[in-house]
Amino acid sequence: MTVEEQIRDLTSNIREFSGYMNSLPENLFLKKLDDWAPRDILAHLIGWNRSTIEGCQEIMASRVPLYFIDPGDDFSKFNAILVREYSSEDRERLLEELEISRQELEQFLVSIDSNKWDTDYGVTYKGGSVTVRNTVEALNIDYVKHRRQVQKWAESQHIDSSNV
């Protein structure tokens, strides 16, 4: 996949996630689906857009990104910080913030020379090399995973409420 295709794919998945979150019934936006509500998932992804910018800058400077330092299980400690940082319960406000952070991320990513995407800067995580490309791909996967997670949960909530 080219750099341009990867950026387009990420942008498309962010917009798809945003559209789904916008269409989610209001009564489900703040309802917990596990430890998090859809609001929390949205908040953490806003933070990850911005953290990906900072992380890629750190990686290209051969430094370990902040989110790799004591992240907790599945980045739980870092994610908790992001959920608190973007604490609004106003869906419209959070979706606007998601769009702003998407634009910031896209502008940053297109500014990186494509030759730097696969460069090994000596940063590793769990024994593997960390690059700009695999950092962006991890975020892309997160958007798809979380949209599907919320969608499946929301569908089960609709089914459960209709059976009452």
C-alpha positions in Angstrom: 0.0 0.0 0.0 1.4 3.4 -0.9 1.6 6.2 1.7 -1.2 8.1 -0.1 -3.4 5.0 0.0 -2.7 4.5 3.7 -3.6 8.1 4.4 -6.8 7.8 2.3 -7.7 4.6 4.1 -7.2 6.2 7.5 -9.2 9.3 6.6 -12.0 7.1 5.2 -12.2 5.0 8.4 -12.2 8.0 10.6 -15.1 9.5 8.6 -16.9 6.2 8.7 -16.5 6.0 12.5 -17.6 9.6 12.9 -20.7 9.1 10.7 -21.6 6.1 12.7 -21.1 7.9 16.0 -23.3 10.7 14.7 -26.1 8.3 13.8 -25.9 6.4 17.1 -29.2 6.9 19.1 -28.7 9.6 21.7 -29.7 7.3 24.6 -26.8 5.0 23.8 -24.0 7.6 23.5 -23.3 7.7 27.2 -24.4 4.2 28.0 -21.6 1.8 29.0 -20.9 -1.1 26.6 -18.1 -2.5 28.8 -15.8 -0.3 30.8 -16.5 2.5 28.3 -19.4 4.3 26.7 -19.3 5.2 23.0 -18.5 8.7 24.2 -15.3 7.4 25.8 -14.3 5.5 22.7 -14.7 8.7 20.7 -12.7 10.7 23.2 -9.8 8.3 23.3 -9.6 8.3 19.4 -9.5 12.1 19.4 -6.5 11.8 21.7 -4.9 9.0 19.6 -5.1 11.2 16.5 -3.0 13.8 18.3 -0.8 11.3 20.1 0.0 9.7 16.7 1.3 13.0 15.5 3.5 13.4 18.6 4.4 9.7 18.5 5.6 9.8 14.9 7.7 12.9 15.6 9.3 11.0 18.5 9.8 7.9 16.4 11.5 9.9 13.6 13.8 11.4 16.3 14.7 7.9 17.5 12.8 8.4 20.8 10.2 6.2 22.4 6.7 7.7 22.2 5.1 8.7 25.5 2.3 6.1 25.0 4.8 3.3 25.0 6.1 4.3 28.5 4.1 2.3 31.1 1.0 2.1 28.9 -0.8 -0.5 31.0 -2.6 -3.5 29.6 -3.8 -2.7 26.0 -2.7 0.9 26.7 -5.3 1.2 29.5 -3.4 3.8 31.5 -2.7 6.0 28.4 -6.3 5.6 27.2 -7.7 6.6 30.6 -5.7 9.9 30.4 -7.1 10.6 26.9 -10.7 9.9 28.0 -10.3 12.4 30.9 -8.6 14.9 28.6 -11.5 15.0 26.2 -14.2 14.9 28.9 -17.1 16.6 27.2 -20.4 14.6 27.0 -21.6 16.8 24.1 -21.5 14.5 21.1 -21.5 17.3 18.6 -18.6 19.0 20.3 -16.6 15.7 20.4 -17.3 15.0 16.7 -16.1 18.5 15.8 -13.0 17.8 17.8 -12.5 14.5 16.1 -12.7 16.3 12.7 -10.2 18.9 13.8 -7.8 16.3 15.1 -8.3 14.3 11.8 -7.4 17.3 9.8 -4.3 18.0 12.0 -3.2 14.3 11.6 -3.8 14.2 7.8 -1.8 17.5 7.3 1.0 16.1 9.4 1.1 12.7 7.6 1.1 14.2 4.1 4.1 16.4 5.2 6.3 13.4 5.9 8.5 12.3 3.1 7.3 8.9 1.9 10.8 7.5 2.3 10.5 8.0 6.1 7.4 5.8 6.5 9.2 2.5 6.6 12.5 3.7 8.1 13.7 1.9 11.2 14.7 4.6 13.6 15.7 2.1 16.3 12.4 2.4 18.3 10.9 -0.9 19.3 7.8 -2.1 21.1 7.4 -5.7 22.4 10.4 -6.7 20.3 9.2 -5.2 17.0 10.4 -2.2 15.1 8.1 0.8 15.3 7.8 2.8 12.1 5.5 5.7 10.9 3.7 3.2 8.7 2.9 0.6 11.3 1.9 3.4 13.8 -0.6 4.8 11.3 -1.8 1.3 10.5 -2.4 0.6 14.2 -4.6 3.7 14.5 -6.4 2.7 11.3 -7.2 -0.7 12.7 -8.4 0.9 16.0 -11.0 3.0 14.1 -12.3 -0.1 12.3 -12.3 -2.2 15.4 -14.1 0.4 17.5 -16.7 1.2 14.9 -17.6 -2.5 14.6 -17.5 -2.9 18.4 -20.0 0.0 19.0 -22.1 -1.1 16.0 -22.5 -4.7 17.2 -23.2 -3.5 20.8 -25.8 -0.9 19.6 -27.6 -3.5 17.5 -27.8 -5.8 20.5 -29.2 -2.9 22.6 -31.9 -2.3 20.0 -32.8 -5.9 19.9 -32.8 -6.2 23.7 -35.0 -3.1 24.0 -37.5 -4.3 21.4 -37.9 -7.6 23.3 -39.0 -5.9 26.5 
